[in-house]
Amino acid sequence: MKNIIKGLCSLLAITVLFTACDPLEDIVPEIGDRPTADDVTFDFEYDAQNPNIVHFSNTSEGFILQWDLGNGASAEGQTATGIYPLAGEYTVTLKAFTKAGSAENSTTITIDQTDPS
C-alpha cells in the first residue's frame, strides 16, 4: 500500500510540474513576423547644390541597415549619401535586419547629366 501511495504522489508531482507552466515561454522571446521587401522603405532626395549627389534616409524598422548605392559604394546606418558622376540609372538597395530576420528593397534613381566634379 505504501508503494502505491508513493507512486501516485510521484505521478501527481510530475503531472503538476509539466502542466504548471510552459518553461519555453519564459525563455524564448516573441520575435514577430519575418520582414518582407514591403517592410523595408526609404526616401531619397537630390542634393540642392549638385543633383549628382543623392541623400538616402531609412523609414523602416531595423537595427542593422546596409546600403548598396548602385555605384560600387556601400554604407551602413540610418542615412547614406551617394555620389554619381556619370549620367544613367542606378539601383539602390537597402537591407534591413530585425530581430525576426532580414529583407531588402530596391529603387532606381536617375542621374540626368554627367558631372565629374
VEXPA-395472 format. One line per field, with one value per residue (C-alpha): z negated, y, x; residue in three letters. Coordinates in Angstrom, 1 decimal. Layout:
% VEXPA-395472
zz = (Z / ...)
yy = (Y / ...)
xx = (X / ...)
roza = (ALA / ...)
This chain:
% VEXPA-395472
zz = (0.0 / -0.8 / 2.6 / 4.3 / 2.4 / 3.2 / 6.9 / 7.0 / 5.2 / 7.7 / 10.6 / 9.3 / 8.7 / 12.3 / 13.7 / 11.8 / 13.0 / 16.6 / 16.6 / 14.2 / 16.8 / 20.2 / 19.5 / 23.0 / 22.7 / 20.1 / 22.1 / 25.8 / 26.6 / 29.1 / 32.3 / 34.5 / 38.2 / 40.6 / 42.6 / 46.3 / 49.0 / 48.4 / 44.8 / 46.0 / 47.1 / 47.6 / 49.0 / 51.2 / 52.4 / 54.8 / 53.3 / 53.8 / 54.9 / 57.0 / 58.5 / 58.9 / 55.1 / 53.6 / 49.9 / 48.7 / 45.4 / 43.9 / 43.0 / 41.7 / 38.7 / 38.3 / 36.0 / 38.8 / 42.1 / 45.1 / 48.2 / 51.7 / 53.5 / 57.0 / 57.9 / 56.4 / 52.9 / 49.8 / 46.4 / 43.1 / 40.9 / 40.9 / 43.7 / 46.7 / 49.4 / 52.9 / 55.4 / 59.1 / 61.5 / 64.6 / 66.1 / 66.0 / 63.9 / 60.6 / 58.5 / 54.8 / 52.3 / 48.6 / 46.5 / 43.0 / 40.2 / 37.5 / 34.6 / 36.8 / 39.9 / 42.8 / 46.0 / 48.7 / 51.1 / 54.1 / 56.1 / 59.3 / 59.3 / 62.5 / 62.9 / 65.8 / 66.5 / 66.2 / 63.7 / 62.8 / 60.3)
yy = (0.0 / 2.4 / 1.8 / 2.6 / 5.9 / 6.8 / 6.0 / 8.1 / 11.0 / 10.9 / 10.7 / 13.7 / 15.7 / 15.0 / 16.0 / 19.3 / 20.1 / 19.6 / 21.3 / 24.2 / 26.3 / 26.3 / 26.6 / 27.8 / 30.6 / 32.3 / 31.7 / 32.2 / 35.9 / 36.7 / 37.7 / 38.6 / 38.0 / 38.0 / 41.2 / 41.4 / 43.7 / 45.9 / 46.4 / 47.9 / 51.5 / 54.6 / 58.1 / 59.9 / 63.5 / 65.0 / 67.5 / 71.1 / 72.2 / 69.1 / 66.8 / 64.1 / 63.7 / 61.8 / 61.6 / 58.5 / 58.0 / 54.8 / 54.9 / 51.3 / 49.2 / 47.6 / 47.5 / 47.0 / 48.8 / 48.1 / 50.2 / 49.2 / 52.6 / 51.1 / 52.9 / 50.4 / 52.1 / 50.9 / 52.3 / 51.3 / 53.3 / 55.2 / 57.5 / 57.3 / 59.7 / 58.5 / 60.3 / 59.6 / 61.5 / 59.8 / 60.1 / 57.0 / 54.8 / 53.3 / 50.7 / 51.5 / 48.7 / 48.8 / 45.6 / 45.8 / 43.3 / 43.0 / 40.5 / 38.3 / 38.2 / 40.4 / 41.7 / 44.2 / 46.5 / 48.5 / 51.5 / 53.0 / 56.6 / 58.6 / 60.9 / 63.2 / 64.7 / 63.7 / 65.9 / 64.7 / 67.4)
xx = (0.0 / 2.9 / 4.4 / 1.1 / 0.8 / 4.4 / 3.8 / 0.6 / 2.4 / 5.3 / 2.9 / 1.0 / 4.2 / 5.3 / 1.9 / 1.9 / 5.5 / 4.6 / 1.3 / 2.0 / 3.9 / 5.5 / 9.2 / 10.0 / 7.5 / 9.8 / 13.0 / 12.1 / 11.2 / 8.4 / 10.2 / 7.3 / 6.9 / 9.9 / 10.1 / 9.3 / 10.5 / 7.4 / 8.6 / 11.9 / 11.4 / 13.5 / 13.3 / 15.8 / 16.4 / 18.8 / 21.2 / 20.2 / 23.7 / 24.6 / 21.9 / 24.6 / 24.7 / 21.7 / 20.8 / 19.0 / 17.1 / 15.7 / 12.0 / 11.7 / 12.5 / 15.9 / 18.8 / 21.4 / 20.8 / 23.1 / 23.0 / 24.2 / 24.3 / 24.4 / 27.6 / 30.1 / 29.8 / 28.1 / 27.2 / 25.7 / 23.3 / 20.1 / 21.3 / 23.6 / 24.9 / 25.6 / 27.8 / 27.0 / 29.4 / 28.0 / 24.6 / 22.4 / 20.2 / 21.4 / 19.7 / 19.9 / 19.2 / 18.6 / 18.8 / 17.3 / 18.0 / 15.4 / 15.1 / 12.8 / 15.1 / 16.2 / 14.7 / 15.7 / 14.1 / 15.5 / 14.6 / 16.1 / 17.4 / 18.2 / 21.1 / 20.4 / 23.9 / 27.5 / 29.3 / 32.8 / 33.3)
roza = (MET / LYS / ASN / ILE / ILE / LYS / GLY / LEU / CYS / SER / LEU / LEU / ALA / ILE / THR / VAL / LEU / PHE / THR / ALA / CYS / ASP / PRO / LEU / GLU / ASP / ILE / VAL / PRO / GLU / ILE / GLY / ASP / ARG / PRO / THR / ALA / ASP / ASP / VAL / THR / PHE / ASP / PHE / GLU / TYR / ASP / ALA / GLN / ASN / PRO / ASN / ILE / VAL / HIS / PHE / SER / ASN / THR / SER / GLU / GLY / PHE / ILE / LEU / GLN / TRP / ASP / LEU / GLY / ASN / GLY / ALA / SER / ALA / GLU / GLY / GLN / THR / ALA / THR / GLY / ILE / TYR / PRO / LEU / ALA / GLY / GLU / TYR / THR / VAL / THR / LEU / LYS / ALA / PHE / THR / LYS / ALA / GLY / SER / ALA / GLU / ASN / SER / THR / THR / ILE / THR / ILE / ASP / GLN / THR / ASP / PRO / SER)
